[in-house]
Amino acid sequence: MESVLVAIVTGVVTLVGVILSNSKSQAVMAVKLDSLAAKVEKHNQVLERTYRLEQDMAVAKNDIEALQRKVG
């Protein structure tokens, strides 16, 4: 009977430890995920700005070529 009681107490203590460890781990993962999401959003904004700049450069290049044909 005594060994059963010891096993139950040990099981409960282990379960509490696992639950606390998992909750802390999940909190750390949430913080890291938020940080990663912010970095991805910043990267996406850079890509969008670069795409717009490339489009603007293509238009400017066409305008320059058209002006050169008029002058030349």
Backbone as a ProteinNet text record, in pm:
[ID]
protein_1_A
[PRIMARY]
MESVLVAIVTGVVTLVGVILSNSKSQAVMAVKLDSLAAKVEKHNQVLERTYRLEQDMAVAKNDIEALQRKVG
[TERTIARY]
81.6	0	86.3	193	280.4	345.8	383.3	447.7	350	224.2	122.7	108.6	105.8	94.1	215.4	334.3	455.8	450.6	403.5	392.8	293.8	183.2	82.6	138.4	203.2	261.6	368.3	452.7	557	495.6	390.7	322.3	262.6	201.1	140	247.9	356.9	465.9	526	543.4	596.5	502.1	373.2	273.7	273.8	281.7	285.6	411.2	523	648.1	640.2	583.1	569.8	477.2	368.4	273.2	338.4	410.8	478.7	585.3	658.7	763.6	704	595.5	531.3	473.6	417	359.2	468.9	583.7	694.2	749.2	758.6	808.9	716.2	586.6	490.5	499.3	523.5	536.6	659.1	769.1	891.4	867.9	801.8	773.6	684.3	587.8	498.6	576.6	668.4	749.7	837.9	899.9	986	904.5	784.9	699.2	658	625.4	590.8	708.7	827.4	947.6	972.4	957.3	977.4	873.4	749.7	645	676.3	729.4	765.4	878.7	976.4	1086.8	1038.7	948.3	894.4	816.3	738.5	661.9	755.6	862.6	960	1024.3	1058.6	1118.2	1020.4	894.3	793.8	777.2	786.3	775.9	893.4	1011.8	1129	1110.2	1059.2	1035.5	932.7	827.1	724.7	782	862.3	923.4	1020.4	1097.3	1191.2	1116.4	1006.1	926.6	873.6	823.7	774.5	886.8	1005.3	1119.5	1158.2	1155.3	1188.1	1086.6	960.4	858.4	881.8	910.7	936.7	1059.6	1162.1	1282.8	1253.3	1167.4	1131.8	1058.4	968.9	896.7	993.8	1083.9	1181	1272.4	1312.9	1398.7	1326.2	1199.9	1121.1	1106.7	1085.1	1073.5	1204.1	1316.2	1447.3	1471.3	1438.2	1456.6	1370	1245	1155.1	1210.8	1262.2	1321	1444.9	1525.9	1645.5	1609.7	1501.2	1457.9	1408.3	1341.5	1295.3	1411	1510.8	1625.2	1717.6	1740.8	1839	1790.4
-119.2	0	126	121	236.9	266.2	163.9	184.2	242.9	209.1	266	415.2	450.9	592.2	671	616.1	681.2	697	595.1	601.8	709.7	720.7	822.4	962.5	983.7	1114.5	1149.6	1054.7	1078	1111.8	1041.3	1068.3	1207.3	1249	1382.7	1490.2	1473.8	1571.9	1579.5	1464.1	1461.7	1531.2	1504.3	1566.3	1717.8	1766.5	1911.2	1971.8	1903.2	1951.9	1959	1858	1856.2	1967.9	1987.3	2092.5	2230.7	2255.3	2384.9	2404.4	2301	2310	2338.2	2271.1	2292.8	2432.9	2485.6	2620.6	2724.9	2707.3	2800.8	2788.9	2667.2	2644.1	2707.8	2695.4	2755.7	2907.9	2964.7	3110.7	3158.6	3086.4	3123.4	3110.8	3004.3	2984	3095.6	3139.4	3247	3376	3406.3	3528	3518.2	3403.5	3385.7	3393.5	3337.5	3342.4	3485.3	3563.1	3704.1	3780.5	3754.1	3819.5	3782.3	3655.9	3609.5	3670	3679	3738.5	3885	3956.9	4097.7	4108.2	4018.8	4021.5	3987.3	3892.4	3855.7	3972	4040.9	4156	4265.9	4290.7	4392.1	4351.6	4224.9	4173.7	4188.8	4156.7	4169.5	4314.8	4407.1	4549	4591.4	4541.5	4573.7	4519.2	4396.7	4338.9	4418.8	4461.9	4541.5	4674.4	4739.9	4866.6	4846.2	4737.8	4708.4	4683.6	4611.2	4584.7	4715.8	4804.6	4934	5016.3	5013.7	5086.7	5031.3	4899.8	4839.3	4881.5	4887.2	4932.4	5078.9	5162	5303.4	5320.8	5240.1	5247.4	5205.7	5105.1	5062.6	5174.8	5242.3	5354.4	5467.4	5498.8	5606	5570.4	5445.7	5402.3	5417.2	5379.8	5396.6	5543.9	5627.9	5772.4	5828.2	5786.5	5833.3	5788.2	5661.5	5611	5687.1	5719.3	5795.3	5934.5	5999.4	6132	6127.5	6022.8	6009.9	5991.3	5919.2	5901.8	6033.1	6114.7	6243.7	6337.9	6337.3	6426.4	6374.6	6242.5	6181.2	6171.7
0	0	0	74.4	82.7	-52.1	-125.5	-255.7	-356.9	-346.7	-436.7	-408.7	-281.7	-244.4	-293.5	-279.6	-327.9	-479.2	-549.6	-695.3	-737.8	-667.6	-701.3	-677	-563.9	-532.9	-635.7	-669.5	-769.1	-904.5	-941.4	-1068.7	-1072.4	-963.3	-957.5	-967	-893.8	-897.3	-1037.3	-1100	-1236.5	-1333.2	-1320.3	-1407.8	-1392.9	-1270	-1246.4	-1309.6	-1293.8	-1352.9	-1504.1	-1565.5	-1711.3	-1758.4	-1688.8	-1727.2	-1716.4	-1607.6	-1592.5	-1699.9	-1728	-1829.4	-1967	-1999.8	-2129.8	-2142.5	-2034.3	-2042	-2063	-1996.3	-2016.3	-2157.7	-2205.7	-2340.9	-2443.8	-2423.4	-2515.5	-2512.6	-2396.6	-2386	-2462.4	-2449.3	-2522.2	-2671.7	-2713.4	-2856	-2909.9	-2830.8	-2874.3	-2895.6	-2804.1	-2817.2	-2941.6	-2962.4	-3078.5	-3207.5	-3206.6	-3324.9	-3357.1	-3255	-3276.7	-3335.2	-3283.7	-3334.2	-3479.8	-3510.4	-3647.6	-3741.3	-3696.1	-3778.7	-3809.5	-3711.8	-3734.1	-3836	-3827	-3922.6	-4063.2	-4074.3	-4205.9	-4264.9	-4182.8	-4231.4	-4280.7	-4208.3	-4249.9	-4382.6	-4395.9	-4519.9	-4636.1	-4612.2	-4718	-4761.9	-4667.5	-4702.8	-4789.9	-4760	-4842.1	-4983.5	-4993.9	-5125.9	-5205.4	-5139.3	-5207.4	-5255.7	-5171.1	-5211.6	-5326.8	-5323.8	-5431.9	-5562.1	-5555.3	-5675	-5733.6	-5645.6	-5694.3	-5756.2	-5694.8	-5750.1	-5887.3	-5902.6	-6031.9	-6138.1	-6099.1	-6193.9	-6233	-6134.5	-6161.8	-6251	-6228	-6310.4	-6454.1	-6472.2	-6607.2	-6680.5	-6611.6	-6671.9	-6704.9	-6611	-6634.9	-6752.3	-6761.4	-6872.1	-7005.8	-7008.2	-7131.2	-7167.7	-7067.4	-7092.9	-7148.3	-7091.1	-7138.7	-7282	-7312.1	-7448.1	-7547.9	-7505.1	-7592.9	-7616.7	-7514.2	-7529.8	-7617.4	-7603.7	-7687	-7833.8	-7860	-8000.3	-8058.9	-7975.7	-8023.7	-8053.6	-7966.3	-7980.7	-8090.4	-8089.8	-8179.2	-8317.9
[MASK]
++++++++++++++++++++++++++++++++++++++++++++++++++++++++++++++++++++++++

